[in-house]
Amino acid sequence: MDLRINSTTTTPLSGAGLARRAAAAEAPDTQAGFSSALKGALQSVSASQNQASDLQREVQLENPAVSLEQTMVAIQKAQIGFQATLHVRNRMVQAYTDIMNMQV
């Protein structure tokens, strides 16, 4: 499970680089990029949870090809991914609430 979002830059941005990134963020196609990145991350978390569930079922059926250690690691990865997703969701809801409460 990989929740990292690949960046086009390999070095930290500073000064003009930040300004270019901010200007690019205002482009209309950026929303589609964020949406697809978020969708990919959610699909990755879902796939991780499905894999952990499948491994757990195989251990319960005493499949000799599936180890308990492998299953426990998959379950922990799925839990961490879900917790990260939950934190991102909470931050997004908080940001939305903050923006909606701003006075114009």
C-alpha positions in Angstrom: 0.0 0.0 0.0 1.5 3.3 -1.1 -0.3 6.5 -0.1 2.4 8.8 -1.4 1.4 11.3 -4.1 4.1 11.5 -6.7 5.4 15.0 -7.3 6.9 16.4 -10.5 9.7 18.1 -8.6 12.5 16.2 -6.7 13.8 19.1 -4.7 12.0 21.3 -2.1 10.5 24.4 -3.5 11.6 27.9 -2.5 10.8 31.4 -3.6 9.9 31.4 -7.3 9.3 27.7 -7.2 6.6 28.1 -4.6 5.0 30.9 -6.7 5.0 28.8 -9.8 3.4 25.9 -7.8 0.8 28.2 -6.4 0.0 29.6 -9.9 -0.3 26.1 -11.3 -2.6 25.2 -8.4 -5.1 27.8 -9.6 -5.3 26.2 -13.1 -8.6 24.5 -13.9 -7.0 21.0 -14.5 -5.6 21.0 -11.0 -9.0 20.1 -9.5 -9.0 17.0 -11.7 -5.5 16.2 -10.6 -6.4 16.5 -6.9 -9.6 14.5 -7.5 -7.8 11.7 -9.2 -5.1 11.6 -6.6 -7.7 11.4 -3.8 -9.6 8.7 -5.7 -6.4 6.7 -6.2 -5.5 7.0 -2.5 -9.0 5.8 -1.5 -8.9 2.9 -3.9 -5.5 1.9 -2.5 -6.8 1.9 1.0 -9.8 -0.1 -0.1 -7.7 -2.6 -1.9 -5.5 -2.9 1.2 -8.5 -3.6 3.4 -9.8 -6.2 0.9 -6.4 -7.9 0.8 -6.2 -8.0 4.6 -9.8 -9.5 4.8 -8.9 -12.1 2.2 -5.7 -13.1 4.1 -7.6 -13.3 7.3 -10.2 -15.6 5.8 -7.4 -17.8 4.4 -5.8 -18.1 7.8 -9.2 -19.0 9.4 -9.6 -21.7 6.7 -6.1 -22.9 7.7 -4.5 -22.4 4.3 -0.9 -23.5 4.6 0.2 -21.0 1.9 -0.8 -18.0 4.1 1.2 -17.2 7.2 -0.2 -15.5 10.3 2.6 -13.0 10.2 1.8 -12.0 6.7 -1.8 -11.6 7.6 -1.1 -9.5 10.7 1.2 -7.1 8.7 -1.6 -6.7 6.1 -4.1 -6.0 8.8 -1.9 -3.3 10.4 -1.2 -1.7 7.0 -4.9 -1.6 6.3 -5.6 0.0 9.7 -2.9 2.6 9.3 -4.2 3.5 5.8 -7.7 3.8 7.1 -6.6 6.0 10.0 -4.6 8.3 7.6 -7.7 8.5 5.4 -9.9 9.4 8.3 -7.4 12.2 9.4 -7.4 13.6 5.8 -11.2 13.5 5.7 -11.4 15.3 9.1 -9.0 18.0 7.9 -10.9 18.5 4.7 -14.2 18.9 6.6 -12.6 21.3 9.1 -11.2 23.4 6.2 -14.6 23.4 4.5 -16.2 24.5 7.8 -13.6 27.3 8.3 -14.2 28.6 4.8 -18.0 28.5 5.1 -17.7 30.4 8.4 -15.6 33.2 7.0 -17.3 36.6 6.8 -17.3 38.3 3.5 
